[in-house]
Amino acid sequence: MDGAPLPFRRLGLRLVEGIDGTLMVLMLALSMLGLLALFSASYEIPARVASQVMNLAVAVAAMWLVAQVPPQTMMRFALPAYVVGLAFLLAVALFGDVVNGARRWLHVGVTRFQPSEMMKLALPLMLAWYFHKHETTLKLRNFAVAALLLIVPLGLIARQPDLGTAALVGAAGFYVIFFAGISWKVLGTLFGLGLAALPIGWGFLHGYQRKRVLTLLDPTTDPLGAGYHIIQSTIAVGSGGLWGKGWLNGTQAHLEFIPERHTDFIFAVFSEEFGLIGNVVLLVLYFLLVGRGLYIAANAATVFARLLAGGISLMFFTYAFVNMGMVSGILPVVGVPLPFLSYGGTALLTLFIGAGILMSIHRYRKLVQT
């Protein structure tokens, strides 16, 4: 770039301004592994890979735009974003489209979108803003209000029903509350109450949701029905062995035994073809990504930035943990994509916008007034 004309050098500097190189390299590495796995999983539909490349380009552009926005500006949008998100969730409950028995989508003009995705970022923004506002007078009642701010959208999302997204939204909100300093005594009490409420919660689950939990305990009770996903995915993960069968050589995927192999179960395709070594590489990349996010949170300039960065960083962890857990048969199947690998534009956009927020917090760590 040093030998380039001055206007091009200025343009190049402008394009990389605010971009955290470590985060960018880690996310692109994960995305490239995702494209490899998607190409193998979608060998009969090659256009799907091209579509994902376009999704990736849009997500990177959105990340760059968000990275240019100072955290204090984001703070001003926290309350409006949360209120708009709640309004959209209420609109879904009243007017949303029903797809496969779930009311999750909302038509806006000529397109439709899933408002629950918006809450994955709007809720941490709102909670971080709330705790920042009350940082000097933080009391137990503030945590009670924060819990209410969390429960309302969580209930609306779970009612759709969409337990996968509800788990991600709930986890993102919980992480902000945890980093805000809630006591372990309160957490222990809430955990105990949660365990006691499990029998009651079981009664509110839909029939297919109960079946997923029971199938997790013993998939062979319904090998061609509810247990099919878990059985086939665990066969694929185990058959990869140490080194895997090699790229494009996965039999479980190519013989179409793995359902949803390009989205929620792409980890099974990756495991079969790249084996334990490939999975270790994947885990290291996720570990470094979450670690970098937590480092940014630790060095943030304000309470708002610290809580928001911590919540987003651990949201990446929750995405990966829940997806790998359900594909490996240790968690129920709840429909959570593998971050940066699964096909789909909405989740990818959410992840990259979250990364853009982290980059903004890191960029302005010394410029924001404390």
DAMO-V514418 format. One record per run of one state. SS is the DSSP state (2 for helix, 1 for strand, 0 for the rest). FROM is the first residue (numbers start at 1). LEN is the number of residues. If there is no record, write none. Layout:
BEGIN
<<SS:FROM:LEN> <SS:FROM:LEN>>
END
This chain:
BEGIN
<<0:1:5> <2:6:11> <0:17:4> <2:21:21> <0:42:5> <2:47:21> <0:68:3> <2:71:25> <0:96:1> <1:97:3> <0:100:2> <1:102:7> <0:109:2> <1:111:3> <0:114:1> <2:115:19> <0:134:1> <2:135:3> <0:138:2> <2:140:19> <0:159:4> <2:163:17> <0:180:4> <2:184:21> <0:205:2> <2:207:11> <0:218:1> <2:219:4> <0:223:5> <2:228:12> <0:240:11> <2:251:4> <0:255:11> <2:266:33> <0:299:4> <2:303:26> <0:329:16> <2:345:19> <0:364:7>>
END
